[in-house]
């Protein structure tokens, strides 16, 4: 039994067989093959090695002619390793004795080789580890025609991968994908957000999977604590199954809160809305008690589109579906496309050295006006169907916001000339997620209809931490005093100018921060649908006066660890089940 620790990004517990994906997002065949198919697997191996050897020899000849024989020796070294009879015999032995596929046998043997070389003191030999991994990639790529893409997962599994793109995660069917674990990734990557939306327990940034991990081996994914357990024994399985049953009963009890208001014990009314990525989630959000949609991440239409960008009609249909589901009396805040950084798209910019600080979100939209105007046309056309509101992401300067509003005004004028109806009094707001904007919140408040605080990026930019980089994940902390002081100033500026202010980042869905945010003056929360009952339970369990005392105490503390410890202790006193689940 092995235990690995990573970053918990989607709560819940899943138990099931491991399914490993390679770096191209294909399934590594991990099922046992029948004994009668073993000769076929060995034949596939020999054919692959022969074809790859010939291809490398040909490439070496071309390189030798172009840049000289010295460079070509690199290719020749790879060819010799591929033709090594000892390598073949080890792979064949695994196929014959363990009955596994050629893909899994190749991966297992070459990963073992790589690990051996990595552990050597001589740097020359350590470099051979990368050669082994390169050979692994080449062989698996050659066998790719026999592998199944992730969209074809048709049994209950725990998906294990180096990393996943948002597009790959979106394709998962929760009926079959019961848990997700990745070697890389950060706490608020959009892959993590999608896993939460799909309610699939997930852990990221767990580091390299052990080579002892076998195909179809039973694993436990503890998305509450960020723990993955490989080959758990019976007592451990029993403990987790009991814990899952107990917490499920508690969550079912929260369902009784659905039709009750989000109101503190001393009568302070709070608006509780939902964050969604897909139109289908709107119905689910209402079933959980959402009072509206506080954040519709429209970029997932682009990520799922088969063409470069969804057409105006495709977008209109998606936006109209959400408004019709929610009804005319509940607001829906549409965030315009937020592509770039960890959500690359083929119709955006070329690869950048630092995409987090590059051409993304509103910057990409303002540079690609045809794409931006197409989205705004679809949004405006749909606006007549309900209480639609538009929000621009990643605004860093007042001029940027004004430019975006000018583009919106141009599109309104075009629709008016064509006689196409739309809401002329459409509220327009901005994401407050860049420190430069937070510092200028008082000025922005004079020009916007509402703020929505995006803590995921706000924390990232304030603390200079890439939120998708697992190597610095421990530095990404919503409890940092600098972050909390920025939140206080944004909320104060909004309240002073009578501007609605919501918080839609992942911080809003964490129960330990609810009293603090209430105490700072926040009265609108937007969270993932599955978090709504939990946050409502906390709101209905505290008084506003107590929340203000919590905020006052937090603002006097100097470190994130002190703040987190204090907030967890306060939450444990109010609703112990939430903290017990985390501990």
ZAMARGU-4260 file (C-alpha; in steps of 0.2 Angstrom, whole numbers, plus 5000, padded with zeros to 4 digits):
<rodrens>
0) 5000/5000/5000 | 5008/5017/4994 | 5001/5034/4999 | 5005/5049/4988 | 5000/5067/4993
5) 4995/5081/4981 | 4983/5096/4980 | 4965/5093/4983 | 4955/5102/4970 | 4938/5093/4969
10) 4930/5086/4985 | 4924/5068/4987 | 4931/5051/4988 | 4932/5038/4973 | 4938/5020/4974
15) 4942/5011/4958 | 4954/5003/4945 | 4968/5014/4938 | 4968/5019/4920 | 4984/5028/4914
20) 4984/5041/4900 | 5000/5045/4891 | 5005/5063/4888 | 4995/5064/4871 | 4979/5060/4881
25) 4977/5042/4874 | 4973/5027/4885 | 4988/5016/4888 | 4980/4999/4886 | 4980/4993/4904
30) 4968/4978/4903 | 4975/4960/4904 | 4975/4952/4887 | 4969/4934/4885 | 4982/4921/4883
35) 4977/4917/4865 | 4981/4936/4861 | 4999/4936/4868 | 5007/4931/4851 | 4998/4945/4843
40) 5005/4957/4856 | 5022/4951/4853 | 5020/4952/4834 | 5015/4970/4837 | 5030/4974/4847
45) 5042/4966/4834 | 5034/4975/4820 | 5034/4992/4829 | 5053/4990/4834 | 5057/4985/4816
50) 5048/5000/4808 | 5055/5012/4821 | 5073/5006/4819 | 5072/5009/4800 | 5064/5026/4802
55) 5078/5032/4814 | 5091/5025/4803 | 5084/5035/4789 | 5083/5051/4799 | 5101/5048/4805
60) 5106/5047/4787 | 5097/5064/4783 | 5105/5072/4798 | 5122/5066/4794 | 5121/5074/4776
65) 5114/5090/4783 | 5124/5094/4799 | 5137/5081/4800 | 5140/5063/4807 | 5143/5069/4825
70) 5125/5074/4827 | 5119/5059/4818 | 5127/5048/4832 | 5112/5053/4844 | 5100/5045/4832
75) 5111/5030/4830 | 5112/5028/4849 | 5093/5028/4850 | 5092/5015/4836 | 5104/5003/4845
80) 5094/5004/4861 | 5078/5000/4852 | 5086/4985/4844 | 5094/4979/4860 | 5088/4961/4862
85) 5088/4963/4881 | 5075/4977/4880 | 5064/4966/4869 | 5066/4951/4880 | 5061/4961/4896
90) 5045/4968/4887 | 5041/4951/4880 | 5043/4943/4898 | 5030/4956/4905 | 5018/4952/4891
95) 5019/4933/4893 | 5020/4932/4912 | 5008/4946/4917 | 4997/4945/4902 | 4997/4964/4899
100) 4997/4974/4883 | 5012/4979/4873 | 5009/4997/4877 | 5009/4994/4896 | 5024/4982/4895
105) 5034/4995/4885 | 5030/5009/4897 | 5034/4999/4913 | 5051/4993/4906 | 5057/5009/4900
110) 5051/5019/4915 | 5061/5006/4926 | 5076/5009/4915 | 5074/5028/4916 | 5073/5027/4935
115) 5088/5017/4936 | 5098/5029/4926 | 5092/5044/4936 | 5098/5037/4952 | 5116/5036/4946
120) 5130/5048/4951 | 5138/5050/4934 | 5129/5064/4925 | 5133/5055/4908 | 5122/5040/4914
125) 5109/5051/4922 | 5106/5059/4905 | 5102/5042/4898 | 5086/5043/4908 | 5079/5056/4895
130) 5084/5045/4881 | 5074/5031/4888 | 5059/5042/4890 | 5061/5048/4872 | 5061/5030/4866
135) 5046/5026/4876 | 5037/5041/4868 | 5042/5035/4850 | 5037/5017/4853 | 5020/5022/4860
140) 5017/5035/4846 | 5021/5021/4834 | 5008/5010/4842 | 4995/5025/4843 | 4984/5018/4830
145) 4979/5004/4841 | 4976/5015/4856 | 4959/5022/4862 | 4956/5041/4865 | 4950/5046/4881
150) 4933/5050/4874 | 4930/5031/4873 | 4932/5027/4891 | 4917/5015/4894 | 4920/5008/4911
155) 4922/5014/4929 | 4940/5020/4931 | 4951/5032/4941 | 4960/5042/4927 | 4979/5045/4930
160) 4989/5057/4919 | 5004/5068/4919 | 4992/5083/4916 | 4975/5086/4907 | 4970/5100/4897
165) 4952/5108/4900 | 4946/5101/4884 | 4952/5083/4889 | 4943/5085/4906 | 4927/5092/4898
170) 4926/5076/4888 | 4925/5064/4903 | 4909/5056/4907 | 4907/5056/4926 | 4897/5040/4925
175) 4913/5031/4920 | 4927/5043/4926 | 4925/5042/4945 | 4941/5051/4950 | 4956/5060/4943
180) 4974/5062/4948 | 4988/5071/4939 | 5006/5072/4942 | 5006/5091/4937 | 4994/5105/4939
185) 4989/5118/4952 | 4975/5122/4964 | 4964/5133/4953 | 4969/5128/4936 | 4954/5127/4924
190) 4956/5108/4923 | 4953/5108/4942 | 4938/5119/4940 | 4930/5108/4927 | 4933/5093/4938
195) 4923/5102/4952 | 4909/5106/4940 | 4908/5088/4935 | 4909/5083/4953 | 4923/5071/4950
200) 4935/5069/4965 | 4952/5076/4959 | 4970/5078/4965 | 4983/5087/4955 | 5002/5091/4958
205) 5005/5074/4965 | 5022/5071/4958 | 5028/5056/4948 | 5018/5041/4949 | 5028/5026/4956
210) 5034/5013/4943 | 5026/4999/4954 | 5009/5006/4950 | 5001/4992/4940 | 4987/4993/4927
215) 4969/4991/4934 | 4977/4992/4952 | 4964/4998/4964 | 4967/5016/4970 | 4958/5028/4982
220) 4956/5046/4977 | 4953/5057/4992 | 4948/5073/4985 | 4945/5080/5002 | 4963/5078/5009
225) 4973/5077/4993 | 4978/5059/4996 | 4980/5045/4983 | 4981/5027/4990 | 4988/5013/4979
230) 4983/4995/4982 | 4974/4999/4999 | 4972/4985/5011 | 4955/4979/5017 | 4955/4990/5033
235) 4959/5005/5023 | 4945/5001/5011 | 4933/4999/5025 | 4937/5015/5033 | 4935/5025/5017
240) 4919/5017/5012 | 4912/5020/5030 | 4918/5038/5029 | 4909/5041/5012 | 4893/5034/5018
245) 4893/5045/5034 | 4897/5061/5024 | 4884/5057/5011 | 4871/5056/5024 | 4876/5073/5030
250) 4876/5081/5013 | 4859/5074/5010 | 4853/5083/5026 | 4859/5099/5018 | 4846/5097/5004
255) 4833/5103/5016 | 4841/5120/5015 | 4837/5122/4996 | 4821/5133/4998 | 4827/5142/5013
260) 4836/5159/5011 | 4854/5162/5013 | 4852/5172/5029 | 4863/5175/5045 | 4856/5171/5062
265) 4853/5190/5065 | 4844/5192/5048 | 4857/5198/5036 | 4852/5192/5018 | 4865/5185/5007
270) 4863/5181/4988 | 4870/5164/4983 | 4873/5161/4965 | 4881/5148/4954 | 4896/5147/4943
275) 4894/5136/4928 | 4904/5131/4912 | 4890/5122/4902 | 4872/5127/4899 | 4866/5110/4906
280) 4873/5115/4923 | 4860/5129/4925 | 4846/5117/4929 | 4857/5108/4942 | 4862/5124/4950
285) 4843/5129/4953 | 4840/5112/4960 | 4854/5116/4973 | 4846/5132/4977 | 4855/5145/4967
290) 4847/5162/4965 | 4855/5165/4949 | 4871/5162/4939 | 4885/5173/4945 | 4897/5167/4933
295) 4895/5158/4916 | 4912/5154/4909 | 4908/5156/4891 | 4925/5151/4885 | 4921/5133/4886
300) 4910/5135/4871 | 4926/5139/4862 | 4936/5125/4870 | 4923/5112/4864 | 4920/5119/4847
305) 4925/5108/4833 | 4929/5123/4822 | 4941/5138/4826 | 4927/5146/4835 | 4908/5143/4838
310) 4897/5152/4826 | 4886/5166/4832 | 4871/5155/4831 | 4879/5141/4841 | 4883/5154/4855
315) 4866/5162/4854 | 4858/5145/4857 | 4869/5141/4872 | 4866/5158/4880 | 4847/5157/4876
320) 4846/5140/4884 | 4853/5146/4901 | 4842/5161/4901 | 4827/5151/4898 | 4831/5138/4911
325) 4835/5151/4924 | 4819/5161/4921 | 4816/5180/4919 | 4818/5185/4937 | 4835/5177/4941
330) 4851/5186/4934 | 4864/5177/4923 | 4881/5185/4922 | 4890/5180/4906 | 4909/5182/4907
335) 4916/5186/4889 | 4929/5174/4883 | 4943/5171/4894 | 4955/5161/4883 | 4974/5160/4885
340) 4985/5154/4899 | 4979/5137/4904 | 4965/5138/4891 | 4974/5139/4875 | 4964/5140/4859
345) 4968/5137/4840 | 4960/5154/4836 | 4971/5164/4848 | 4989/5170/4848 | 5004/5159/4845
350) 5013/5151/4859 | 5020/5163/4872 | 5035/5161/4884 | 5023/5167/4898 | 5005/5165/4893
355) 4999/5170/4910 | 5005/5188/4908 | 5002/5188/4889 | 4988/5189/4876 | 4974/5182/4886
360) 4956/5186/4891 | 4950/5204/4887 | 4967/5207/4878 | 4964/5193/4866 | 4946/5199/4863
365) 4952/5217/4860 | 4965/5211/4848 | 4953/5199/4839 | 4938/5210/4836 | 4928/5199/4824
370) 4928/5185/4837 | 4924/5197/4851 | 4910/5205/4841 | 4902/5189/4836 | 4901/5184/4854
375) 4894/5201/4859 | 4881/5200/4845 | 4875/5183/4852 | 4874/5189/4870 | 4864/5204/4865
380) 4852/5194/4855 | 4849/5182/4869 | 4848/5196/4882 | 4829/5199/4878 | 4826/5182/4886
385) 4830/5186/4904 | 4840/5196/4916 | 4857/5195/4906 | 4872/5204/4912 | 4889/5205/4903
390) 4906/5205/4912 | 4923/5208/4905 | 4938/5198/4912 | 4956/5202/4917 | 4953/5221/4916
395) 4969/5230/4922 | 4966/5248/4917 | 4951/5260/4916 | 4955/5263/4898 | 4954/5244/4894
400) 4937/5243/4902 | 4931/5259/4892 | 4938/5251/4875 | 4928/5235/4879 | 4912/5245/4882
405) 4915/5255/4866 | 4916/5238/4856 | 4899/5233/4865 | 4892/5250/4860 | 4897/5247/4842
410) 4888/5230/4841 | 4873/5238/4849 | 4872/5251/4836 | 4874/5238/4822 | 4860/5227/4829
415) 4849/5243/4831 | 4851/5247/4813 | 4846/5230/4808 | 4831/5230/4819 | 4837/5215/4829
420) 4830/5217/4847 | 4841/5217/4863 | 4841/5225/4880 | 4848/5242/4879 | 4849/5244/4898
425) 4860/5228/4900 | 4871/5229/4916 | 4890/5229/4912 | 4903/5224/4924 | 4921/5218/4926
430) 4931/5204/4934 | 4941/5212/4948 | 4956/5200/4947 | 4972/5211/4944 | 4980/5220/4958
435) 4981/5236/4947 | 4962/5236/4946 | 4960/5232/4964 | 4971/5247/4969 | 4960/5258/4958
440) 4943/5250/4963 | 4937/5267/4969 | 4939/5274/4952 | 4932/5259/4943 | 4917/5259/4954
445) 4911/5275/4945 | 4911/5267/4928 | 4904/5249/4931 | 4887/5242/4935 | 4895/5228/4946
450) 4911/5220/4952 | 4915/5201/4952 | 4930/5197/4962 | 4940/5183/4954 | 4952/5177/4968
455) 4960/5163/4957 | 4969/5176/4947 | 4970/5189/4960 | 4980/5178/4971 | 4991/5172/4957
460) 4996/5190/4952 | 4997/5197/4970 | 5008/5183/4976 | 5018/5181/4959 | 5013/5162/4959
465) 5008/5153/4944 | 4992/5144/4949 | 4995/5130/4937 | 5013/5126/4943 | 5013/5112/4955
470) 5031/5116/4961 | 5026/5133/4969 | 5008/5127/4973 | 5011/5129/4992 | 5014/5148/4989
475) 4996/5150/4982 | 4986/5154/4997 | 4969/5163/4999 | 4973/5166/5017 | 4988/5177/5013
480) 4986/5194/5022 | 4990/5204/5006 | 4976/5195/4997 | 4963/5198/5011 | 4968/5217/5012
485) 4965/5219/4994 | 4948/5210/4995 | 4943/5222/5009 | 4948/5237/4999 | 4938/5231/4983
490) 4922/5227/4994 | 4924/5244/5003 | 4925/5253/4986 | 4910/5244/4979 | 4899/5247/4995
495) 4904/5265/4996 | 4898/5268/4978 | 4883/5257/4979 | 4890/5245/4966 | 4885/5226/4967
500) 4900/5216/4972 | 4901/5197/4971 | 4915/5185/4974 | 4916/5170/4961 | 4933/5163/4963
505) 4936/5146/4971 | 4938/5155/4988 | 4920/5158/4989 | 4916/5140/4989 | 4927/5136/5003
510) 4917/5136/5020 | 4931/5142/5031 | 4931/5159/5022 | 4913/5162/5022 | 4912/5171/5039
515) 4928/5181/5035 | 4920/5187/5018 | 4904/5191/5027 | 4913/5201/5040 | 4923/5211/5026
520) 4906/5216/5019 | 4903/5204/5005 | 4884/5200/5002 | 4885/5191/4986 | 4893/5174/4983
525) 4895/5164/4967 | 4900/5146/4969 | 4900/5129/4960 | 4883/5121/4961 | 4888/5107/4973
530) 4895/5120/4985 | 4879/5129/4987 | 4871/5119/5001 | 4888/5120/5011 | 4890/5138/5010
535) 4871/5141/5014 | 4873/5130/5029 | 4888/5141/5036 | 4879/5157/5032 | 4863/5152/5041
540) 4874/5146/5056 | 4883/5163/5060 | 4878/5180/5065 | 4884/5196/5056 | 4892/5202/5072
545) 4902/5187/5074 | 4908/5187/5056 | 4914/5205/5059 | 4924/5199/5074 | 4931/5186/5063
550) 4936/5198/5050 | 4944/5210/5063 | 4954/5196/5070 | 4960/5190/5053 | 4966/5208/5048
555) 4977/5208/5064 | 4986/5192/5059 | 5002/5192/5050 | 5004/5176/5041 | 4993/5164/5030
560) 4996/5149/5041 | 4989/5159/5056 | 4974/5165/5047 | 4970/5147/5040 | 4972/5139/5057
565) 4961/5152/5065 | 4947/5151/5051 | 4947/5132/5052 | 4945/5132/5071 | 4930/5144/5069
570) 4922/5134/5056 | 4924/5118/5067 | 4915/5127/5081 | 4900/5131/5069 | 4899/5116/5057
575) 4912/5103/5063 | 4907/5091/5048 | 4915/5102/5036 | 4932/5103/5044 | 4932/5085/5049
580) 4930/5081/5031 | 4946/5091/5027 | 4956/5084/5042
</rodrens>
